[in-house]
Amino acid sequence: MFGVLVDAIQTYQKFAGSKSFRGKALYEEEEAWFWSENSDPDFSFANICEVFGLNPAFFRWRLRQLTIMHKARVSRGKVVRLPPGANRPRKHFPGRGELLTLL
């Protein structure tokens, strides 16, 4: 039973921000299992939590928080390619006041 719970958590977290059809389907399947109240009585999320003394409501809340944090990390800005030489360091010539502070 513990293996079922571990596998569900790993799959849920792994595919939380997935863009592929398969990844989204696996994520949604695990999500439905976590939030389902009426599934297989032996291997339902609520029953497994009861066996191991876990609070299902807290567990669901924590999974939701971790997923939100994971999606925030995954969804970064767009990568933009700069033209050649655009990110080359520019030569800096000190001004009159800067020369005095360097000496």
C-alpha positions in Angstrom: 0.0 0.0 0.0 2.8 2.4 0.8 4.2 1.8 -2.7 1.0 2.9 -4.3 1.1 6.1 -2.3 4.8 6.8 -3.1 4.2 6.0 -6.8 1.2 8.4 -6.9 3.2 11.2 -5.3 6.2 10.8 -7.6 4.0 10.7 -10.7 1.9 13.7 -9.6 5.0 15.8 -8.9 6.9 14.7 -12.0 4.2 15.5 -14.4 2.8 18.6 -12.7 4.0 21.0 -15.3 4.0 18.6 -18.3 3.2 19.9 -21.7 2.9 16.4 -23.4 -0.4 14.7 -23.8 0.8 11.6 -21.9 2.3 13.7 -19.0 -0.9 15.6 -18.6 -3.0 12.4 -18.6 -0.8 10.8 -15.9 -1.0 14.0 -13.8 -4.7 14.2 -14.1 -5.1 10.5 -13.3 -3.2 10.9 -10.1 -4.9 14.2 -9.3 -8.3 12.4 -9.6 -7.1 9.6 -7.3 -5.9 12.1 -4.6 -9.2 14.0 -4.6 -11.5 11.1 -5.2 -13.7 10.0 -2.3 -15.2 7.0 -4.0 -12.6 4.7 -5.7 -11.3 1.2 -5.1 -11.9 0.8 -1.3 -8.7 -1.2 -0.7 -6.4 1.2 -2.6 -8.2 4.5 -2.3 -6.2 7.5 -1.1 -8.4 8.0 2.0 -8.0 4.3 3.0 -4.2 4.3 2.5 -4.0 7.5 4.6 -6.1 5.9 7.3 -3.8 2.8 7.4 -0.7 4.9 7.8 -2.3 7.5 10.1 -2.1 10.4 7.7 -4.5 13.3 7.5 -5.9 13.2 4.0 -7.0 16.9 4.0 -3.6 18.1 5.1 -1.8 15.8 2.6 -4.0 17.1 -0.3 -3.3 20.7 0.8 0.4 20.1 0.9 0.4 18.4 -2.5 -1.4 21.4 -3.9 1.1 23.8 -2.4 4.1 21.8 -3.7 2.5 21.7 -7.2 2.0 25.5 -7.2 5.6 26.1 -6.2 6.8 23.6 -8.8 4.8 25.2 -11.6 6.1 28.6 -10.6 9.7 27.4 -11.0 9.0 25.6 -14.3 7.1 28.4 -16.0 10.0 30.9 -16.4 10.3 33.5 -19.1 10.8 33.1 -22.7 14.3 32.5 -24.0 15.4 35.1 -26.5 18.5 34.8 -28.7 20.5 38.0 -28.9 22.2 39.1 -32.2 26.0 38.3 -32.3 28.0 40.7 -30.3 25.1 42.1 -28.4 26.2 40.6 -25.1 29.9 41.4 -25.5 31.3 43.5 -22.7 31.9 47.1 -23.7 35.1 48.9 -23.0 34.8 51.4 -20.3 37.0 54.5 -20.3 37.0 56.2 -16.9 35.9 59.8 -16.8 37.9 62.7 -15.3 36.5 62.2 -11.8 37.0 58.4 -11.9 40.7 58.8 -12.7 41.3 60.7 -9.5 39.5 58.1 -7.4 41.6 55.4 -9.0 44.9 57.1 -8.1 
